[in-house]
Amino acid sequence: MAERKGTHVAGLDELIGGGFPEGTVNLVTGPPGSAKSLMGIHYVFNGVNVDGDTGIYLTLEESRDSITRAASAYGMDLNSLEKEGKLYLIDLGKMRMECTSSEELEWGLASFETLQDFLRNHIAFSGAKRLVLDSITAVGVYYKTGELFRRELFKFARFLKESGITSLLISEVTSDGDSRYGTEEFVADSLIKLDYESASGEYRRTLRVKKMRFTKHDPLKHPFLIMESGMEVSPDEVIG
Amino acid sequence: MNGNGSPMEEDLNNRTFNPIVDLYEKKLSSLIGVLSKFIVRRQYGKLIGSAPATLDLDKAEMLCESIIGDASILIGEERARMLEDELKRITEEHFKEAGKHG
């Protein structure tokens, strides 16, 4: 039985058998504003604080300031963990911003190949056990066809598994609720869908574990709240 | 150049580089892989523009600082400080050696 990497998000680990199986690639999807990044922040922050796992949060679009501010709003001080060398918050988006589009494409700055090469070196020296990639949607711009994207994503996911790191990949969804490239969920070992819905004038955030290999999980849709200390899932409450 | 005159938009892959630039690239490569090429060549292009590819000690030190600035985003400040020390050592050795020969 593989060791579990708990998210330590209140109520979530109960739904997924205690956490993500070690060395797996996990996907969280949802529309903008559905708390995908917040879940990623919880995953690396709690990983350091509760389990002592060094973590990498690699952002390709959101700025470093935006991530640290979001974390800080819920009492998670990422800067301190960075100073202690337990967390690496890597803002590749900053580098992308400083390039022209053609230069970025020419260098494949945030392509799967470059990320793999970078992470191989980084994991070796940092000893990181957890990775958040925010987001793989941004990587899609490097691939002309969905087929090519799928093939490179497959290779990237395989690399992550072989490296032993337990990863959480963030992906946006289309207005139909499908993942942006329609292939991410096939490659990942698990899929958690975040969403929000309005029922009887009430606005609710929802979470559903749609897939989880190696785990007897709860596939039902559960509400969650964003409280003072971040996400809180209600495992005993089911929607629809 | 590819049209708009910016050294950043030159074909950085095809440039001829100063030996010290190659040394920086190799040192950084062990930490961040192929991104080292991007960082070093981009900063080098920004520093020298379209001038002949020569670096004196002052310019090499300026290049070091720019590289460290970019690298700290990727490897964290502590490791970037260690890298800075190594690049400084490489720079000193390079110019000492160059002085011996000419």
Interface residues (C-beta under 8 A of the other chain):
Chain A: R64 E82 K83 G85 Y88 I90 D91 L92 K94 M95 C99 T100 S102 E103 E106 W107 L109 E113 T114 D117 F118 R120 N121 H122 F125
Chain B: N2 M8 E9 N13 S30 L31 I32 G33 V34 L35 F38 D70 I73 L74 I75 G76 E77 E78 R79
